[in-house]
């Protein structure tokens, strides 16, 4: 693992870092992870889930190949941990009161969600939760981000709707969360192939109307 990545992350999540500095480092880390480290069509695999019993076959019994495979598996394991720490730090920053810093962090999360499949559940949950942020401008900003995500990755609309459904029927959800999440769903564009998605969203509407 190149030393620069852990060092940047350490500066990013330290409590004494200035928020402007966090934004600058966060932008660098976003580029490193998306464009240089993370696979584009699969999630990272933790070392514990590797098929160690198949290692001899994978390496054809060659000790040098065996070491290379183990090193790659270990690298991927550490990369997965570092990336999750990066995402978790962004999620914590969203809870801060500084609007521009929150928006930059949300934008980074959206870029990560669109760019790579790694940690998509954690990212999607954090973005959906931001609909209910005390600052109403944050909720409306998330609507814009979600519209961009749905345009770039139409296949993600169903999982976005499912996550919004979980938010909508959670206990103690504020009115802002309902307002902005439903605003996004109401602005979603459909094609003739989206009948299942349309039915899912309609069922969310009807169920929500019964609770408010």
Backbone bond lengths (Angstrom), bond angles and torsions (degrees), N, CA, C in turn:
res aa  C-N    CA-C-N  psi(-1)  N-CA   C-N-CA  omega(-1)  CA-C   N-CA-C  phi
1 X - - - 1.464 - - 1.527 109.68 -
2 X 1.349 119.52 118.45 1.459 121.39 178.90 1.525 110.67 -56.08
3 X 1.340 116.54 136.26 1.460 121.14 -174.70 1.520 112.20 -63.59
4 X 1.331 117.68 -26.87 1.462 119.99 -176.10 1.522 112.28 -62.92
5 X 1.336 117.93 -34.08 1.459 120.24 -177.16 1.524 111.79 -68.20
6 X 1.354 119.67 -51.72 1.467 119.06 175.38 1.523 113.00 -59.56
7 X 1.332 117.21 -36.64 1.467 120.50 179.72 1.522 111.32 -64.60
8 X 1.319 116.94 -43.86 1.464 120.59 177.99 1.520 111.05 -63.41
9 X 1.319 116.66 -42.18 1.461 120.31 179.05 1.523 110.99 -64.09
10 X 1.314 117.01 -39.40 1.463 120.82 179.10 1.529 110.24 -61.36
11 X 1.320 116.53 -42.04 1.466 120.62 177.57 1.522 110.88 -68.58
12 X 1.333 116.16 -32.50 1.457 120.71 -176.58 1.515 111.80 -70.48
13 X 1.349 117.17 -42.56 1.460 118.07 -174.60 1.532 113.96 -95.41
14 X 1.353 118.56 -3.78 1.452 118.81 178.30 1.526 110.90 -64.80
15 X 1.306 117.14 140.89 1.464 122.05 -175.44 1.523 112.51 -69.64
16 X 1.331 117.44 -21.47 1.464 118.68 -175.52 1.533 112.10 -89.53
17 X 1.330 117.18 -3.50 1.468 119.36 179.72 1.525 110.66 -67.94
18 X 1.325 117.39 138.78 1.449 121.40 173.63 1.517 108.73 -67.96
19 X 1.339 116.56 144.85 1.456 119.67 -176.65 1.524 111.84 -63.09
20 X 1.335 117.52 -35.53 1.459 119.57 177.25 1.522 110.46 -62.73
21 X 1.319 115.32 -38.08 1.464 120.20 177.72 1.526 110.29 -67.24
22 X 1.323 116.66 -37.75 1.463 120.47 177.41 1.525 110.71 -60.82
23 X 1.330 116.66 -41.18 1.462 120.61 179.59 1.527 110.43 -61.63
24 X 1.337 115.71 -44.87 1.467 120.03 -179.57 1.527 111.13 -62.79
25 X 1.327 116.39 -46.28 1.466 120.18 -179.79 1.522 110.43 -67.45
26 X 1.345 116.23 -38.64 1.460 120.12 179.27 1.517 112.37 -60.51
27 X 1.324 116.64 -38.81 1.468 120.89 178.06 1.527 111.08 -64.57
28 X 1.327 115.94 -40.41 1.469 120.33 178.11 1.524 110.45 -64.99
29 X 1.332 116.40 -44.90 1.463 120.69 -179.07 1.522 111.53 -64.73
30 X 1.325 116.02 -38.99 1.470 120.26 177.03 1.527 110.41 -56.74
31 X 1.310 116.10 -46.37 1.468 120.60 179.98 1.528 111.34 -64.89
32 X 1.319 116.55 -43.14 1.471 120.09 -178.80 1.524 110.85 -62.53
33 X 1.329 116.02 -47.69 1.464 119.43 -177.27 1.531 111.68 -66.59
34 X 1.330 116.96 -50.58 1.463 120.39 -173.44 1.526 112.28 -71.86
35 X 1.306 116.69 -44.28 1.470 119.80 -171.93 1.525 115.28 -95.11
36 X 1.334 117.06 -11.61 1.464 117.94 -174.39 1.530 115.12 -132.14
37 X 1.318 118.53 -19.21 1.468 119.03 -172.67 1.526 115.35 -118.17
38 X 1.320 117.21 -46.35 1.463 119.99 -170.89 1.526 112.34 -83.82
39 X 1.339 117.51 139.29 1.472 120.25 174.21 1.520 110.02 -67.59
40 X 1.323 117.08 146.24 1.464 119.82 -172.47 1.522 114.48 -88.10
41 X 1.335 118.36 -14.65 1.464 118.92 -175.02 1.527 113.76 -126.04
42 X 1.303 117.17 10.64 1.465 119.86 177.95 1.519 110.01 -153.65
43 X 1.337 115.34 164.08 1.452 120.45 176.56 1.531 109.60 -90.45
44 X 1.314 115.05 155.93 1.458 120.43 177.19 1.526 110.32 -67.87
45 X 1.315 115.65 147.19 1.467 121.02 -177.09 1.529 109.65 -106.61
46 X 1.350 118.82 123.60 1.465 120.01 176.22 1.527 110.81 -67.48
47 X 1.315 116.49 153.14 1.464 121.04 -175.42 1.527 111.45 -59.61
48 X 1.333 116.82 -35.52 1.466 120.96 -177.30 1.524 112.80 -63.05
49 X 1.327 116.99 -21.63 1.462 120.35 -178.61 1.530 112.75 -98.14
50 X 1.307 116.94 6.77 1.459 120.20 177.47 1.535 110.34 -77.90
51 X 1.309 115.03 147.91 1.474 121.12 -178.92 1.524 109.64 -84.54
52 X 1.329 116.19 80.11 1.461 120.31 -178.25 1.526 111.98 -63.58
53 X 1.333 115.78 -28.72 1.465 118.66 179.98 1.530 112.16 -70.17
54 X 1.338 116.38 -13.36 1.464 120.16 178.91 1.528 112.41 -102.39
55 X 1.328 115.52 5.45 1.463 120.11 -174.52 1.528 112.23 -62.42
56 X 1.318 116.96 -40.40 1.467 120.13 -179.80 1.523 111.06 -62.17
57 X 1.330 114.84 -41.84 1.468 119.15 178.78 1.523 111.04 -67.21
58 X 1.342 116.54 -42.27 1.461 120.53 -178.96 1.528 111.91 -64.25
59 X 1.312 115.84 -33.76 1.469 120.17 -178.27 1.520 112.79 -94.26
60 X 1.334 115.71 1.29 1.479 121.42 -177.86 1.528 111.71 55.89
61 X 1.343 115.27 28.85 1.458 120.24 178.61 1.512 114.71 76.31
62 X 1.323 117.28 3.48 1.462 121.74 -178.89 1.537 109.69 -85.49
63 X 1.337 117.21 122.52 1.460 121.29 -176.17 1.528 112.75 -63.34
64 X 1.322 116.35 -37.89 1.471 119.41 179.37 1.524 110.52 -65.47
65 X 1.328 117.03 -43.62 1.465 121.09 177.73 1.523 110.44 -64.23
66 X 1.322 116.02 -37.65 1.463 121.28 178.70 1.528 110.66 -60.25
67 X 1.341 116.48 -45.98 1.467 120.37 179.28 1.523 111.44 -63.85
68 X 1.323 116.40 -40.51 1.468 120.06 179.48 1.523 111.24 -62.28
69 X 1.328 115.82 -43.39 1.466 120.04 179.89 1.524 110.40 -63.71
70 X 1.337 116.67 -44.65 1.464 120.55 179.03 1.524 111.44 -62.47
71 X 1.318 116.96 -39.51 1.463 120.82 178.39 1.525 110.96 -65.15
72 X 1.314 117.58 -40.50 1.464 121.15 178.57 1.520 110.75 -66.62
73 X 1.317 116.95 -40.28 1.461 120.51 177.87 1.531 111.05 -64.39
74 X 1.340 116.11 -41.94 1.463 120.84 179.05 1.526 110.74 -65.87
75 X 1.332 116.35 -40.49 1.467 120.91 177.54 1.526 110.55 -60.52
76 X 1.327 116.33 -45.97 1.461 120.05 -178.64 1.524 111.05 -64.40
77 X 1.330 116.32 -37.49 1.464 120.85 177.83 1.529 110.69 -61.60
78 X 1.330 117.01 -47.92 1.464 121.32 179.62 1.523 111.26 -65.57
79 X 1.315 117.09 -38.00 1.460 121.25 178.58 1.521 110.66 -62.84
80 X 1.311 116.45 -39.91 1.467 121.20 178.85 1.532 110.65 -61.94
81 X 1.325 116.16 -42.85 1.465 120.92 178.85 1.525 110.69 -63.88
82 X 1.327 117.01 -46.56 1.465 121.17 -178.55 1.524 111.72 -63.24
83 X 1.318 116.57 -41.07 1.465 119.60 -179.56 1.523 110.73 -66.79
84 X 1.323 116.78 -40.58 1.464 119.05 178.43 1.524 110.65 -63.97
85 X 1.322 117.55 -38.34 1.460 120.74 176.59 1.527 110.85 -63.02
86 X 1.308 116.68 -38.74 1.467 121.67 176.81 1.526 110.50 -61.17
87 X 1.327 116.51 -48.04 1.462 120.89 -179.85 1.521 110.80 -64.33
88 X 1.318 117.72 -43.08 1.465 121.42 -179.66 1.522 111.44 -63.41
89 X 1.325 117.03 -34.86 1.462 120.44 176.97 1.523 110.76 -67.26
90 X 1.324 117.37 -41.06 1.465 121.06 175.96 1.525 110.49 -60.78
91 X 1.318 116.84 -40.73 1.466 121.49 179.47 1.528 110.36 -62.70
92 X 1.328 117.01 -39.38 1.462 120.50 178.13 1.524 111.27 -67.60
93 X 1.330 117.03 -38.11 1.466 120.69 179.98 1.524 110.70 -62.77
94 X 1.331 117.10 -33.31 1.463 121.24 179.99 1.526 111.49 -59.78
95 X 1.310 117.16 -25.81 1.465 121.38 -178.48 1.521 112.31 -79.80
96 X 1.319 117.47 -7.17 1.465 121.74 179.87 1.528 110.53 -76.94
97 X 1.346 117.25 163.60 1.471 120.10 -176.18 1.527 115.81 -86.03
98 X 1.336 118.76 -5.19 1.463 120.39 -174.64 1.527 110.82 -84.12
99 X 1.323 116.71 112.73 1.466 122.40 -171.85 1.521 113.56 -59.62
100 X 1.320 117.79 -48.97 1.466 120.18 -176.19 1.525 111.85 -66.32
101 X 1.319 116.09 -35.79 1.465 120.01 178.01 1.526 110.07 -67.22
102 X 1.328 116.27 -41.52 1.465 121.04 178.10 1.526 110.17 -62.11
103 X 1.319 116.98 -46.14 1.469 120.62 -179.32 1.525 111.32 -61.94
104 X 1.324 116.77 -40.97 1.463 119.62 179.17 1.529 110.52 -64.71
105 X 1.336 116.15 -39.74 1.465 120.46 179.02 1.523 110.98 -66.94
106 X 1.327 117.16 -40.94 1.463 121.21 177.56 1.524 110.88 -64.15
107 X 1.322 115.90 -40.35 1.463 120.28 178.28 1.526 110.47 -62.89
108 X 1.322 116.52 -41.55 1.463 120.55 177.77 1.523 110.77 -62.91
109 X 1.332 116.87 -43.25 1.466 120.55 177.61 1.526 110.98 -60.74
110 X 1.330 116.34 -42.75 1.468 120.25 179.06 1.528 110.81 -63.57
111 X 1.321 116.48 -41.57 1.473 120.08 177.95 1.524 111.33 -62.58
112 X 1.326 116.06 -40.66 1.469 120.51 178.32 1.523 110.62 -64.93
113 X 1.329 116.50 -40.79 1.464 120.66 179.38 1.520 110.83 -63.90
114 X 1.322 117.08 -41.99 1.462 120.92 179.72 1.525 112.29 -74.55
115 X 1.332 116.00 -29.51 1.454 119.73 -172.95 1.506 115.58 -83.46
116 X 1.346 116.93 -37.53 1.458 120.38 -174.85 1.534 110.17 -146.54
117 X 1.342 117.90 150.02 1.466 120.82 -178.44 1.529 114.56 -77.95
118 X 1.315 118.46 -11.69 1.463 121.11 -176.60 1.532 111.75 -62.45
119 X 1.337 116.42 133.69 1.475 124.14 177.58 1.525 113.00 59.28
120 X 1.335 117.71 26.85 1.464 119.51 -175.13 1.529 112.50 -64.25
121 X 1.330 118.58 -33.10 1.466 120.30 179.37 1.521 111.35 -65.77
122 X 1.321 116.68 -44.22 1.462 121.46 178.55 1.521 110.72 -63.76
123 X 1.319 117.01 -43.47 1.466 121.41 -179.07 1.520 110.75 -65.71
124 X 1.317 116.74 -46.79 1.462 120.80 -178.27 1.520 110.97 -62.16
125 X 1.325 117.09 -41.95 1.460 121.14 178.27 1.527 111.09 -61.78
126 X 1.327 117.26 -42.38 1.466 121.46 179.89 1.524 111.41 -64.56
127 X 1.326 117.01 -41.70 1.463 120.67 179.09 1.521 111.19 -65.58
128 X 1.320 117.24 -43.38 1.465 120.75 179.68 1.526 110.38 -64.73
129 X 1.314 117.67 -41.35 1.464 120.75 178.70 1.523 111.66 -60.74
130 X 1.329 116.88 -29.62 1.466 121.16 -178.76 1.525 112.52 -68.78
131 X 1.328 118.16 -13.50 1.468 120.11 173.67 1.529 110.50 -57.09
132 X 1.328 116.36 -32.67 1.458 120.38 -176.82 1.515 114.75 -96.32
133 X 1.329 117.79 16.68 1.466 121.16 -179.65 1.530 110.32 -58.87
134 X 1.345 118.31 141.90 1.474 121.51 -179.76 1.528 114.20 -54.52
135 X 1.322 117.01 -30.90 1.466 121.28 176.90 1.534 108.45 -85.41
136 X 1.331 117.24 114.36 1.463 120.75 -175.07 1.534 112.44 -61.85
137 X 1.341 116.79 -25.42 1.466 119.74 179.69 1.531 111.42 -65.94
138 X 1.319 116.12 -27.89 1.469 120.01 179.37 1.520 110.07 -69.41
139 X 1.334 116.97 -43.63 1.459 120.56 178.58 1.516 112.05 -59.55
140 X 1.325 117.11 -44.15 1.463 120.31 179.68 1.527 111.07 -68.15
141 X 1.330 117.00 -31.78 1.467 120.88 177.14 1.527 110.76 -66.79
142 X 1.328 116.90 -38.23 1.467 120.84 178.41 1.528 110.48 -65.42
143 X 1.335 117.21 -35.84 1.468 120.46 175.80 1.527 109.95 -57.06
144 X 1.333 116.22 -45.94 1.471 121.15 179.36 1.531 110.55 -62.36
145 X 1.330 116.10 -43.24 1.466 119.83 179.11 1.524 111.06 -62.13
146 X 1.325 116.72 -43.47 1.461 120.54 -179.13 1.525 111.70 -65.92
147 X 1.321 116.59 -35.69 1.467 119.20 176.74 1.525 110.23 -62.83
148 X 1.328 116.31 -39.62 1.464 120.22 177.76 1.517 112.08 -66.17
149 X 1.327 116.48 -40.65 1.466 120.63 178.70 1.519 110.77 -64.34
150 X 1.336 116.58 -43.80 1.474 120.03 -177.64 1.524 111.83 -67.55
151 X 1.337 117.06 -30.10 1.473 119.77 176.66 1.525 111.03 -71.74
152 X 1.322 116.02 -42.08 1.466 119.86 -177.24 1.523 112.06 -76.48
153 X 1.328 116.16 -35.08 1.471 120.73 -178.43 1.530 109.68 -131.22
154 X 1.323 118.03 76.75 1.474 121.02 -178.88 1.524 113.22 -55.48
155 X 1.319 117.26 -30.14 1.469 120.29 -178.62 1.526 111.95 -65.75
156 X 1.321 117.51 -18.54 1.457 120.90 -179.22 1.519 112.68 -81.94
157 X 1.321 117.45 -9.41 1.466 119.58 -175.09 1.521 112.54 -60.76
158 X 1.327 117.35 -35.48 1.457 119.85 -178.51 1.524 111.32 -67.42
159 X 1.343 117.85 -41.38 1.466 119.48 178.94 1.528 110.54 -72.31
160 X 1.327 117.29 -29.98 1.459 120.57 174.93 1.520 109.93 -65.47
161 X 1.333 116.55 -43.42 1.464 121.04 178.42 1.527 110.71 -63.37
162 X 1.314 116.89 -40.21 1.466 120.87 179.53 1.524 111.29 -64.62
163 X 1.330 117.10 -40.22 1.464 120.41 179.24 1.522 110.58 -68.98
164 X 1.324 117.32 -37.92 1.459 121.35 176.51 1.520 110.34 -65.25
165 X 1.318 116.64 -38.08 1.469 120.58 177.34 1.527 110.64 -60.60
166 X 1.321 117.03 -42.81 1.466 120.40 178.21 1.523 110.87 -62.96
167 X 1.335 116.43 -39.13 1.464 120.19 177.97 1.519 110.98 -65.56
168 X 1.320 116.64 -45.99 1.465 121.70 -173.30 1.521 112.95 -60.07
169 X 1.323 116.98 -33.00 1.460 120.03 -175.43 1.522 112.80 -106.65
170 X 1.320 115.15 14.84 1.458 119.65 174.39 1.527 109.20 -77.07
171 X 1.304 117.31 150.85 1.462 120.60 178.96 1.529 110.29 -70.36
172 X 1.332 114.99 147.02 1.469 122.64 175.80 1.528 114.04 61.32
173 X 1.321 116.82 31.54 1.466 120.34 175.29 1.526 108.69 -81.24
174 X 1.329 117.75 132.93 1.460 119.60 -176.94 1.533 111.90 -80.03
175 X 1.318 115.32 168.63 1.466 121.23 -176.27 1.525 112.04 -65.39
176 X 1.328 117.10 -32.16 1.467 119.67 179.29 1.523 111.00 -61.90
177 X 1.320 115.70 -40.87 1.468 119.36 179.67 1.521 110.63 -61.67
178 X 1.343 116.51 -42.91 1.466 120.19 177.40 1.528 110.76 -64.63
179 X 1.329 116.21 -45.50 1.461 121.11 -176.27 1.527 111.61 -59.86
180 X 1.330 116.89 -53.18 1.464 119.50 -173.70 1.523 112.93 -75.63
181 X 1.322 117.48 -33.23 1.469 118.64 177.49 1.524 110.65 -68.07
182 X 1.334 116.60 -40.52 1.466 119.77 178.31 1.537 111.15 -71.47
183 X 1.332 116.30 -31.41 1.468 119.71 175.72 1.520 110.32 -60.50
184 X 1.316 116.05 -44.98 1.467 119.47 178.55 1.526 111.14 -62.28
185 X 1.323 117.38 -47.21 1.465 120.18 -178.58 1.527 111.24 -61.91
186 X 1.338 116.41 -37.66 1.469 119.83 -178.18 1.526 112.36 -69.79
187 X 1.335 117.17 -21.95 1.463 121.22 -178.87 1.528 112.97 -97.10
188 X 1.323 115.95 -0.20 1.456 119.93 -178.90 1.523 110.28 -67.77
189 X 1.316 117.08 135.81 1.461 122.15 -179.71 1.529 109.91 -96.67
190 X 1.344 114.73 142.22 1.459 120.23 -175.12 1.527 111.40 -122.89
191 X 1.324 114.08 160.66 1.465 121.29 172.42 1.529 107.67 -120.80
192 X 1.308 116.67 178.57 1.461 120.83 -179.98 1.526 112.17 -64.26
193 X 1.311 116.62 -19.44 1.465 120.66 -178.80 1.531 113.02 -87.40
194 X 1.332 116.68 -0.52 1.464 120.58 -173.31 1.523 113.58 -100.07
195 X 1.319 118.10 28.37 1.467 120.45 -176.14 1.531 111.92 -61.01
196 X 1.333 117.80 -41.20 1.470 120.64 179.65 1.524 110.99 -64.16
197 X 1.329 116.31 -41.59 1.460 120.52 178.99 1.522 110.58 -65.15
198 X 1.326 117.24 -42.53 1.470 121.42 178.61 1.525 110.88 -59.73
199 X 1.316 116.11 -44.90 1.468 120.58 179.66 1.525 110.76 -63.56
200 X 1.325 116.71 -39.54 1.461 120.76 179.86 1.523 110.83 -63.98
201 X 1.318 116.62 -44.39 1.462 120.27 -179.66 1.524 111.02 -68.04
202 X 1.319 117.23 -39.31 1.460 120.46 177.76 1.524 110.79 -61.91
203 X 1.316 116.85 -39.80 1.468 119.83 178.88 1.528 110.93 -66.14
204 X 1.348 116.92 -33.77 1.467 120.46 176.33 1.519 109.84 -65.05
205 X 1.341 116.79 -45.56 1.466 121.16 178.00 1.523 111.03 -56.03
206 X 1.317 116.09 -53.54 1.464 121.26 -174.88 1.523 111.44 -62.36
207 X 1.321 116.30 -42.13 1.463 119.69 179.84 1.524 110.95 -67.23
208 X 1.329 116.48 -37.25 1.459 120.05 -179.65 1.521 111.07 -69.18
209 X 1.330 117.46 -39.12 1.462 121.14 178.98 1.525 111.30 -59.26
210 X 1.315 116.66 -31.19 1.466 120.40 -179.23 1.524 112.51 -74.12
211 X 1.328 116.01 -17.50 1.468 119.17 -175.84 1.523 113.36 -101.32
212 X 1.344 116.91 -11.51 1.473 118.86 -176.82 1.518 111.11 -116.82
